[in-house]
Amino acid sequence: MPNELQILALAGLLQVLQIILMAVPANLELGRGKTTSPRDPARMDKPLMDQVHPVTGRLYRAMNNHFEGLILFTIAVLTVTLLDASSPLTRACPALYLAARILYIPAYAFGWVPWRSLIWLVGLAATTIMLITALL
């Protein structure tokens, strides 16, 4: 299995971990009555993520941010793989992406300013470099 695909699988597992990191405290803070309900806006005072501790809300936003980044990263990995464009650079970029995404979780959760944005930029740059490299 190409290195790029292995790290894509690890990035998928990281997404699962982020769901757990957000869901466990959210369920403890809100209770099962709210988290298992249909969450109809008319029945809620405000969105669930507005009712949790700020760190839990940040973990929720970090999780959603990774869903967004993972889409583009997946496109980059598939492009490199399907075009058979793997190189030392395209094999290094996924590791950089994954490291950035791992660091992004505590950076977002604990409000590391401006580091959170810089860490996010590293992940985006690694993905962009993969796409450009594959097309050249």
CYANA upper distance limits for C-alpha pairs under 8 A (distance plus 0.5 A):
  1 MET  CA      5 LEU  CA      7.10
  1 MET  CA      6 GLN  CA      7.18
  2 PRO  CA      6 GLN  CA      6.92
  2 PRO  CA     81 THR  CA      8.15
  3 ASN  CA      7 ILE  CA      6.78
  3 ASN  CA     91 ARG  CA      6.53
  4 GLU  CA      8 LEU  CA      6.73
  4 GLU  CA     77 VAL  CA      6.40
  4 GLU  CA     81 THR  CA      8.12
  4 GLU  CA     90 THR  CA      7.83
  4 GLU  CA     91 ARG  CA      6.34
  4 GLU  CA     94 PRO  CA      6.50
  5 LEU  CA      9 ALA  CA      6.76
  5 LEU  CA     77 VAL  CA      7.08
  5 LEU  CA     78 LEU  CA      8.47
  5 LEU  CA     81 THR  CA      8.32
  6 GLN  CA     10 LEU  CA      6.90
  7 ILE  CA     11 ALA  CA      6.54
  7 ILE  CA     94 PRO  CA      6.62
  7 ILE  CA     95 ALA  CA      7.27
  7 ILE  CA     98 LEU  CA      7.72
  8 LEU  CA     12 GLY  CA      6.75
  8 LEU  CA     73 PHE  CA      8.31
  8 LEU  CA     74 THR  CA      7.30
  8 LEU  CA     77 VAL  CA      7.73
  8 LEU  CA     94 PRO  CA      7.99
  9 ALA  CA     13 LEU  CA      6.89
 10 LEU  CA     14 LEU  CA      6.63
 10 LEU  CA     98 LEU  CA      8.39
 11 ALA  CA     15 GLN  CA      6.82
 11 ALA  CA     70 LEU  CA      8.00
 11 ALA  CA     98 LEU  CA      6.76
 12 GLY  CA     16 VAL  CA      7.08
 12 GLY  CA     70 LEU  CA      8.42
 13 LEU  CA     17 LEU  CA      6.79
 14 LEU  CA     18 GLN  CA      6.69
 14 LEU  CA    102 ILE  CA      8.15
 15 GLN  CA     19 ILE  CA      6.82
 15 GLN  CA     63 MET  CA      7.42
 15 GLN  CA     66 HIS  CA      7.44
 15 GLN  CA     67 PHE  CA      7.81
 16 VAL  CA     20 ILE  CA      6.96
 17 LEU  CA     21 LEU  CA      6.59
 18 GLN  CA     22 MET  CA      6.67
 18 GLN  CA     59 LEU  CA      7.92
 18 GLN  CA     62 ALA  CA      8.43
 18 GLN  CA     63 MET  CA      6.06
 18 GLN  CA    105 ILE  CA      8.48
 19 ILE  CA     23 ALA  CA      6.35
 19 ILE  CA     60 TYR  CA      8.37
 19 ILE  CA     63 MET  CA      7.01
 20 ILE  CA     24 VAL  CA      6.35
 21 LEU  CA     25 PRO  CA      7.67
 21 LEU  CA     59 LEU  CA      7.56
 22 MET  CA     26 ALA  CA      6.68
 22 MET  CA     56 THR  CA      6.50
 22 MET  CA     57 GLY  CA      8.41
 22 MET  CA     59 LEU  CA      5.85
 22 MET  CA     60 TYR  CA      6.08
 22 MET  CA     63 MET  CA      8.11
 23 ALA  CA     27 ASN  CA      6.43
 24 VAL  CA     28 LEU  CA      6.79
 25 PRO  CA     29 GLU  CA      6.46
 25 PRO  CA     56 THR  CA      7.02
 26 ALA  CA     30 LEU  CA      6.40
 26 ALA  CA     31 GLY  CA      8.39
 26 ALA  CA     35 THR  CA      8.50
 26 ALA  CA     52 VAL  CA      6.94
 26 ALA  CA     56 THR  CA      6.94
 27 ASN  CA     31 GLY  CA      5.71
 27 ASN  CA     32 ARG  CA      6.65
 27 ASN  CA     35 THR  CA      6.79
 28 LEU  CA     32 ARG  CA      8.43
 29 GLU  CA     52 VAL  CA      6.79
 29 GLU  CA     53 HIS  CA      8.16
 30 LEU  CA     34 LYS  CA      6.65
 30 LEU  CA     35 THR  CA      7.27
 30 LEU  CA     48 LEU  CA      8.36
 30 LEU  CA     51 GLN  CA      7.99
 30 LEU  CA     52 VAL  CA      7.46
 31 GLY  CA     35 THR  CA      6.97
 32 ARG  CA     36 THR  CA      6.04
 32 ARG  CA     37 SER  CA      8.40
 33 GLY  CA     37 SER  CA      6.60
 34 LYS  CA     39 ARG  CA      7.62
 34 LYS  CA     48 LEU  CA      8.48
 35 THR  CA     39 ARG  CA      8.09
 39 ARG  CA     43 ARG  CA      7.47
 39 ARG  CA     44 MET  CA      7.16
 40 ASP  CA     44 MET  CA      7.07
 41 PRO  CA     45 ASP  CA      8.18
 41 PRO  CA     46 LYS  CA      7.83
 41 PRO  CA     47 PRO  CA      7.89
 44 MET  CA     48 LEU  CA      8.35
 46 LYS  CA     50 ASP  CA      6.95
 46 LYS  CA     51 GLN  CA      7.64
 47 PRO  CA     51 GLN  CA      7.36
 48 LEU  CA     52 VAL  CA      7.34
 49 MET  CA     56 THR  CA      8.27
 49 MET  CA     57 GLY  CA      5.98
 49 MET  CA     60 TYR  CA      8.01
 50 ASP  CA     57 GLY  CA      7.64
 52 VAL  CA     56 THR  CA      6.64
 52 VAL  CA     57 GLY  CA      6.75
 53 HIS  CA     57 GLY  CA      6.89
 54 PRO  CA     58 ARG  CA      6.70
 55 VAL  CA     59 LEU  CA      6.70
 55 VAL  CA    109 ALA  CA      5.77
 55 VAL  CA    110 PHE  CA      7.42
 56 THR  CA     60 TYR  CA      6.78
 56 THR  CA    109 ALA  CA      8.02
 57 GLY  CA     61 ARG  CA      6.83
 58 ARG  CA     62 ALA  CA      6.52
 58 ARG  CA    108 TYR  CA      6.60
 58 ARG  CA    109 ALA  CA      5.68
 59 LEU  CA     63 MET  CA      6.55
 59 LEU  CA    105 ILE  CA      7.50
 59 LEU  CA    108 TYR  CA      7.58
 59 LEU  CA    109 ALA  CA      6.14
 60 TYR  CA     64 ASN  CA      6.82
 61 ARG  CA     65 ASN  CA      6.54
 62 ALA  CA     66 HIS  CA      6.75
 62 ALA  CA    104 TYR  CA      7.95
 62 ALA  CA    105 ILE  CA      6.73
 62 ALA  CA    108 TYR  CA      6.87
 62 ALA  CA    109 ALA  CA      8.21
 63 MET  CA     67 PHE  CA      6.96
 64 ASN  CA     68 GLU  CA      6.98
 65 ASN  CA     69 GLY  CA      6.74
 66 HIS  CA     70 LEU  CA      6.15
 66 HIS  CA    101 ARG  CA      7.82
 67 PHE  CA     71 ILE  CA      7.02
 68 GLU  CA     72 LEU  CA      7.65
 69 GLY  CA     73 PHE  CA      6.66
 69 GLY  CA    124 LEU  CA      7.96
 70 LEU  CA     74 THR  CA      6.35
 71 ILE  CA     75 ILE  CA      6.88
 72 LEU  CA     76 ALA  CA      6.78
 72 LEU  CA    127 THR  CA      7.63
 73 PHE  CA     77 VAL  CA      6.69
 73 PHE  CA    127 THR  CA      6.00
 74 THR  CA     78 LEU  CA      6.54
 75 ILE  CA     79 THR  CA      6.47
 76 ALA  CA     80 VAL  CA      6.71
 76 ALA  CA    127 THR  CA      6.68
 76 ALA  CA    128 THR  CA      8.10
 76 ALA  CA    130 MET  CA      6.37
 76 ALA  CA    131 LEU  CA      5.62
 77 VAL  CA     81 THR  CA      6.54
 77 VAL  CA    130 MET  CA      7.99
 78 LEU  CA     82 LEU  CA      6.26
 79 THR  CA     83 LEU  CA      6.37
 79 THR  CA    131 LEU  CA      7.52
 79 THR  CA    134 ALA  CA      7.12
 80 VAL  CA     84 ASP  CA      6.39
 80 VAL  CA     85 ALA  CA      5.40
 80 VAL  CA     86 SER  CA      6.33
 80 VAL  CA     90 THR  CA      7.97
 80 VAL  CA    130 MET  CA      7.61
 80 VAL  CA    131 LEU  CA      7.76
 80 VAL  CA    134 ALA  CA      5.69
 81 THR  CA     85 ALA  CA      6.91
 81 THR  CA     86 SER  CA      7.18
 83 LEU  CA    134 ALA  CA      7.53
 85 ALA  CA     90 THR  CA      8.45
 85 ALA  CA    133 THR  CA      8.27
 85 ALA  CA    134 ALA  CA      5.81
 86 SER  CA     90 THR  CA      6.13
 86 SER  CA     91 ARG  CA      7.18
 86 SER  CA    134 ALA  CA      8.05
 87 SER  CA     91 ARG  CA      6.58
 88 PRO  CA     92 ALA  CA      6.68
 89 LEU  CA     93 CYS  CA      6.70
 89 LEU  CA    130 MET  CA      8.16
 90 THR  CA     94 PRO  CA      7.56
 90 THR  CA    129 ILE  CA      8.28
 90 THR  CA    130 MET  CA      5.92
 90 THR  CA    133 THR  CA      7.80
 90 THR  CA    134 ALA  CA      8.47
 91 ARG  CA     95 ALA  CA      7.93
 92 ALA  CA     96 LEU  CA      6.97
 93 CYS  CA     97 TYR  CA      6.57
 93 CYS  CA    126 ALA  CA      5.40
 93 CYS  CA    127 THR  CA      7.40
 93 CYS  CA    129 ILE  CA      7.95
 93 CYS  CA    130 MET  CA      7.17
 94 PRO  CA     98 LEU  CA      6.56
 94 PRO  CA    126 ALA  CA      7.36
 94 PRO  CA    127 THR  CA      7.92
 95 ALA  CA     99 ALA  CA      6.56
 96 LEU  CA    100 ALA  CA      6.59
 96 LEU  CA    122 VAL  CA      7.96
 96 LEU  CA    123 GLY  CA      7.24
 96 LEU  CA    126 ALA  CA      6.96
 97 TYR  CA    101 ARG  CA      6.69
 97 TYR  CA    122 VAL  CA      7.44
 97 TYR  CA    123 GLY  CA      4.83
 97 TYR  CA    124 LEU  CA      7.93
 97 TYR  CA    126 ALA  CA      6.21
 97 TYR  CA    127 THR  CA      7.42
 98 LEU  CA    102 ILE  CA      6.65
 98 LEU  CA    123 GLY  CA      7.91
 99 ALA  CA    103 LEU  CA      6.71
100 ALA  CA    104 TYR  CA      6.44
100 ALA  CA    119 ILE  CA      6.03
100 ALA  CA    120 TRP  CA      7.14
100 ALA  CA    122 VAL  CA      6.82
100 ALA  CA    123 GLY  CA      5.92
101 ARG  CA    105 ILE  CA      7.30
101 ARG  CA    119 ILE  CA      8.15
101 ARG  CA    120 TRP  CA      7.75
101 ARG  CA    123 GLY  CA      7.18
102 ILE  CA    106 PRO  CA      8.38
103 LEU  CA    107 ALA  CA      6.73
103 LEU  CA    119 ILE  CA      7.58
104 TYR  CA    108 TYR  CA      6.40
104 TYR  CA    116 ARG  CA      6.52
104 TYR  CA    119 ILE  CA      6.60
104 TYR  CA    120 TRP  CA      7.10
105 ILE  CA    109 ALA  CA      6.53
106 PRO  CA    110 PHE  CA      6.23
106 PRO  CA    111 GLY  CA      8.45
107 ALA  CA    111 GLY  CA      6.29
107 ALA  CA    112 TRP  CA      5.40
107 ALA  CA    113 VAL  CA      8.44
107 ALA  CA    115 TRP  CA      7.29
107 ALA  CA    116 ARG  CA      5.49
108 TYR  CA    112 TRP  CA      6.94
108 TYR  CA    116 ARG  CA      6.35
111 GLY  CA    116 ARG  CA      7.83
112 TRP  CA    116 ARG  CA      6.08
113 VAL  CA    117 SER  CA      7.87
114 PRO  CA    118 LEU  CA      7.04
115 TRP  CA    119 ILE  CA      6.44
116 ARG  CA    120 TRP  CA      6.69
117 SER  CA    121 LEU  CA      6.67
118 LEU  CA    122 VAL  CA      6.88
119 ILE  CA    123 GLY  CA      7.18
120 TRP  CA    124 LEU  CA      6.88
121 LEU  CA    125 ALA  CA      6.45
122 VAL  CA    126 ALA  CA      6.66
123 GLY  CA    127 THR  CA      6.83
124 LEU  CA    128 THR  CA      6.58
125 ALA  CA    129 ILE  CA      6.50
126 ALA  CA    130 MET  CA      6.83
127 THR  CA    131 LEU  CA      6.95
128 THR  CA    132 ILE  CA      6.72
129 ILE  CA    133 THR  CA      6.38
130 MET  CA    134 ALA  CA      6.55
131 LEU  CA    135 LEU  CA      6.88
132 ILE  CA    136 LEU  CA      6.84
